[in-house]
Amino acid sequence: MAYGLPHISFLGYPVPVPCAGHAGLGFREAQPGDEPEIIAHLRALDPEDRRMRFCTTVNDAHLVRHAEGIWERSSFAITAHDGPLWSGPFNRPGAIRAMAELSVNGDMAEVGVSVDRGLRRRGVGTYLIQTAARLLAQRGVRKIVAFTMPGNKSFLALSRKAGADVTWDMDEVEILFDVAELNRAYLQRRLGEQVFHRVA
C-alpha cells in the first residue's frame, strides 16, 4: 500500500518520500477528530525540536492544551499522514508525521511547522508551506510569517530556498514568505508531477 487509501489525498497528491511501512505521505486538511494524532505527533518532538517549533520550552501538558485549541485559534491545519488518510469502517488515518498550522489575519497568515526528525531535509516542510500558500492564495492572503529560533537550521534553509525575507534578532528569527511565489512553486511542482506520471 504505497500511499494508504485512497492513493490521492484531499489536497491532490501524495509526497514521494520514504516513511514507516509506506512509500510516501498523504497530505490533507486536519479535522477535529485528528486531535489525538496531533498530540502524539507533538509529544514525539524532542525538547529541542519543541523549543524550535514554539520558540520556548514546553512540556507535554502545554502541547495537549495547544492541540485542543487549534480549532479555535487557527484557520486550518495541514497534516501529513503515514498510512490511510481517511477514517472508515476498515481503516483509520495513519500517524501524523508532519503538520503546518495556519492562523489568518486579513491578508497575513502565521504558520507553525513541525516535521518528524526522520523526515527532515526531504522536502516535507517545503511541501507543507507551498500547499498552505495554495490554499491561502484562494483566501486573499498575500504574506505568511513564521517565527523560529536561530538554531533551527532546517527551517532557515527551507526559508532561504523559498526566497523568504529573513530578519534576525538575538533570540528569534522572523521569516516572511510571499504567498504568490510559493503558489507558483506549488503549481510548477504539480505540473511536473502530472507530466512525470503521464510519461511513466
N, C-alpha and C positions, 0 to 999 in steps of 0.2 A: 504494500500500500504506500505509494510514493508520497502523496500529499494528504492523506486522510480522505474522508468523504464529506462533501463532494471534492473533486480534484481542483476546482476553481472556486476561490473564496468570494465573499461578498464584494471585496474591493477589486476582484478581477484577475488575480494572479497568485500563484504560489511562488515563493522565493527559493531559488535553487541553491540552498546552502545545506551542508550536512547537519543533521541533528539526530537525537537519540531515536533509533529504530526506524527512521524515515529518511528520504532524500531531500526533504525540504520543509519549509514552514508555510502555513496559510495565514494571511492577514485578514482581519475583519474588524468591524466596529464593535467595541465591547458592549456587553449588556449587563444589567444589574446582577443577573444570575452568575456572571463570571467572577463575582467578588471573592469567593474562596480561592480561586486560582490566582487572582491578582495578589491576594495576601500571601499566598505561598511563593509567588514569584518575588515579591519584595522582601520577604523574610529570607529567601535564598541568597540575597545580596550580602556580601561580607561587609564588615563595619566600614572599610574604606570606600567601597562602592556606594554604600548608603550615604556616606558623607559627600561624595561627589554628586550624587543624584539630588540630595536635599540641601546641600551647602551648609550642613550642620550635622552633629551627631544625633542619631535617632535610635530608639530601642524598638522592640517588637510591638509594644503597646501603641507607640506612635504610628507605626506602619498600619496597624489594624484600623486606628481612627482615621488615618489618611485614606485608606481604601474605602471605608464606609462612607466617606464624604465626597468621593469622586463625583457622584451623580448630582450633587448639589452645587459644586464649585466649578466643574468643568463642562464645557460644551459637549465634548465627546472624548473618547479614548480609543486608540487603535491597538489591538493586541495581535501578537504573532504566536500562533499555536503550533505545537508539535502534535500531530495526530489529527483525529476528526475535528472538523471545525464547528459542527452543529450538534446540539442536543437532539436526541430522538429515542425511539424505543430500543434501538440496538447500539447506540453509541453516545458518548459524552465528548464535549470538546477536549482536546488534549491539553497538556500542560502549557502555560504561557511562558514563552522563552524570552520575549521582549515586548515592550509596550511604550507608547507615547501618549501622554495626557495633554490635552489642549484646552486652554481656557481663553475664551474670546471676549474682547472688549472693544467694540467698534471695529475699526479696520486693523486692529492689532490682536495678536494672539500670543500667549505664553505657552511654551512647551517644556515638558519634562520627559526625559527619555531614560529608560533602563534596559540593558541587554545582558543576558546571562554571560558570564565570563567566557565560557567555552565558545561563544559565537562572536566574540569581538573581532574587529578588523576583517570582517567578511561582507561588509556592506549592509548589514541588517539595520543599523541605525540610520544610514543614508536612505534606505527604502522607507523607513518609518517617516522620516522628515519629508521626503518627497511626496509620499502618499498623503500625509497630513496637508501639505501645501495644495495638492489637487482638490481636496475637499474644502479647504479654507478659501481657495480662489472662488469657488462657487458661492461662498457666503460673503464675498466682498472684502475679505481680509487681504491686506497688502504686505504686512510685515509679520514675521514670527520672531519673538525674543526668547532667549534662553539664558539662564544663569548657571554657572558651574564654578568649580574651584580651579586654580591654576594648574594643579596636578592631574587634571582629567585629560590625559594625552589623547585618548581615543576620540572623545567628543570634540576636542580642539582640532584634531586632524580632519575629522568629518567636516567641521565648520569651514576650515580653510579650503578644503577641496570643493565645497559648495559655494565658495565665493562670498561667504558671510563677512560682515564687519565685526571685528573682534576688539573689544575695549577692555584693557587690563586694569585691574585695581590690585592693591596689595593682597587682599583676601578673597576676591571674587572676580570672575570674568563675565562680562555681558556680551552676548552674541546676537547679532541682528541678521536674520535671513530675509532675502527678498522672495516673496511668495511667487511672483511671476517667473523668476528664474528657476526656482525649484519645480514649478509646474511644468515648465518647458522640458526640464531634465526628465521628469516623470513621463511625459508624453513621448519623448525620444526613446526612452528605455522600453516603454510598452510597444512602440512601433518596432523596435529592434527584436523584441521577444516574438512578436507576431510573424515577422519575416523569418526568424530562426525556425519557428515551429512549422511554417509552410515549407521551407527548404528541407527540414528534417523529415 
